[in-house]
Amino acid sequence: MKISPRSAKIFVTIIITIALDQVSKVLVRSCVETGSSSPIIGSYFQLMNVENEGAFLGMGSELNDTLRIILLLVLPVVVLGLVLRYILKDKKLDKWSLFAFSIIIGGGIANVFDRIAFGSVTDFLYIKLTDLLRTGIFNIADLAVTTGMIILIIGSFRKKKTYP
């Protein structure tokens, strides 16, 4: 089976995203005590080690096991599979959209892998500029998904829409 250069770029981007996320999580799990916090740039940027059993900001962690499996494992795998199929088939997507979808898929796969392998997702980055300007605790996969979404949103404003 021959893989096109376009498909190869998609898969390489997905694999690099997964690898960056998983390597960072291995380092955090081995070097940062669970529940601890280490300042990187004062109190503005901190390294932590938190196990998140839910989704974004822990949402869904209180769900029963069956619902958690459906909403945090089965549904994401189905959606990621459909998005991958879409970007492989739609040859009209521009390079930025392909990159954005690829890092979203890579980030999604990385977090699903954590849920399957560890029962939770390791989050470790925290930014607090002020009491109002701060993030939740996140990881590289979350950063990839967010960055991909921002690229897609910006790209949607840049495309000229033609109406009949």
N, C-alpha and C positions, 0 to 999 in steps of 0.2 A: 504494500500500500504506500503510495507516494503522498507525502505531505507537502502542500504548497508553502512557499515562503511566508505568505500571509498567515496561514494557520500555524506555522512554526513560531512566528513572532507572538501570536496569541498565547500559545502554550508555554513558551519561554517566559513571557511576562507573568503568567499565572504561577509558574513554578518558582520564579525569583521572589515574587510576593510572598508565597507560602514559606519559602526558605528563610527570608529575612524575618518574618514573624516568628517562626518556630525556633530559630537560633536565638533571637532576642529573649524568648520566653524560657528557653533552657538556661541561658545565662542568668536571668532574673531568679528562676527557681533555685539555682545552685548558689547564687551569691547574695541574695537579699532574703532575709528572714521574713516569713509570712507575717503580714500585719505590720511590718515596720515601714519607716519612711526615712529616706536619705536625701538631703538637699543636694541638688546639682548646681543650680544657680540661686543661691539664697532660698527664700521661701517661695520664689516665683516658679521654679521648675523643680519638681521632686520625683524621685524614683521610689516606687512602693512595690509591694507584692501582695496583691489581693486576688483571691479566687472568687470569681463571679459565676454563680450558678444560674443566673438569669441571662437576659439579653442586655441591650443598651441600658447603662446605669442600674443594672440589677433587676430591671423590670421582668416579671415572669418568674422570679425565683421562688415566689410563694405558691405557684401553681402545683397541682398534684402531679405525680410522676408521668401519668399518661398524657396529660395536656402538655407538659413540658417537652416530652419526647416528640409529640406531634408539631408543636409550634416552634421548637428550637432545634430540632433535628430533621424531621421528615419534610416539613414545609420548606425550610431553607435549601435542602438538597434538591427538591423538585424545582424550585425557582432558579437556583444556580444552574441546574441542568438545562432548563428552558432558555436562560440567558445565553449560555454557552452555545447552544444550538442556533439561536438567533444570530449571534455575531459570526459564527462560522458560515452560515447560509447567506446573510445579507452582505453582498459584495459592494453595496453602495455606501457603507459606513466609512466615514473619514478616519484618518489615523488617530486623531485625538479621542474620538468615540471608542475606537477599538482598544486603545490603551486604557481608557477609563473603565470600560466594561471588564477588561482583563484583570485590572487590579481589584475591582469590586469582587469578581469571581474568586481570585486568589485569596483575598481577605476573608471572604465568606467561607471558603473551604478550610482555611487555617483555623477559624473559630469553631467550625463544625467538628474538625478533627479533635480539637481540645475537648469539646463536650463528650465525644465518643471515648477518647483515650483517658481522660482525667475526670470526667463528670462535671467539669467547670472550665471556665476560660480564665487564664492568667492575665490580669490587667496590671499595669505598672507605671504608667506615665501620668503625671498630674501637673497642670499649669494653673497658677493662681496669680493674676496680675493685680486684681483688687478683689474685694468681697463680691462684687457683682460680675467682674470679668474673670471667670474661672471655668475650668472644664471638670467633667467627671474623670474618674480614673479610667484610662484607656490603654490600648496596645497598638502594635504596628498594623495588625489586621484591621482594627477599627479605623486607624489613620488612612489606610489604603481605601477602604470603603467610602469614607467621608471625602477623601481627595477625588476619587472617581466620580462621586455624585456631584461635587462642585464643578469638575471639568464638564460633565454632561449638562449641568444647568447653564454654565457660561456658554457652552457650545450651542445650546438651544436658542439663546438670545442672539447669537452671531449669525445663525442661518436665516437667510431671507425666505420668507414664506410667500408663495404666490397663490393668489386666489382667482378663481375663474370669473 
